[in-house]
């Protein structure tokens, strides 16, 4: 982590508290990863499929799935259409 990032984390922690700051930053990082995964699926997959075919394009989908997995590890969440434990 860069010094500047650590300074921002400390300042945010001073304002909202350490636990809340960590949650907010984890959520932000997960959002960035999910956005990158969506971009891979929506933009790169079709272009790769057109240029190199299905097999190569599946590598794009695997990379997107890996980003989604990293996002879930950084900030677990329940999708709105996913039933929660209480709703099962």
Secondary structure as GFF3:
##gff-version 3
##sequence-region A 1 88
A	DSSP	alpha_helix	3	16	.	.	.	ID=ss1
A	DSSP	alpha_helix	18	39	.	.	.	ID=ss2
A	DSSP	pi_helix	40	44	.	.	.	ID=ss3
A	DSSP	alpha_helix	45	52	.	.	.	ID=ss4
A	DSSP	alpha_helix	54	74	.	.	.	ID=ss5
###
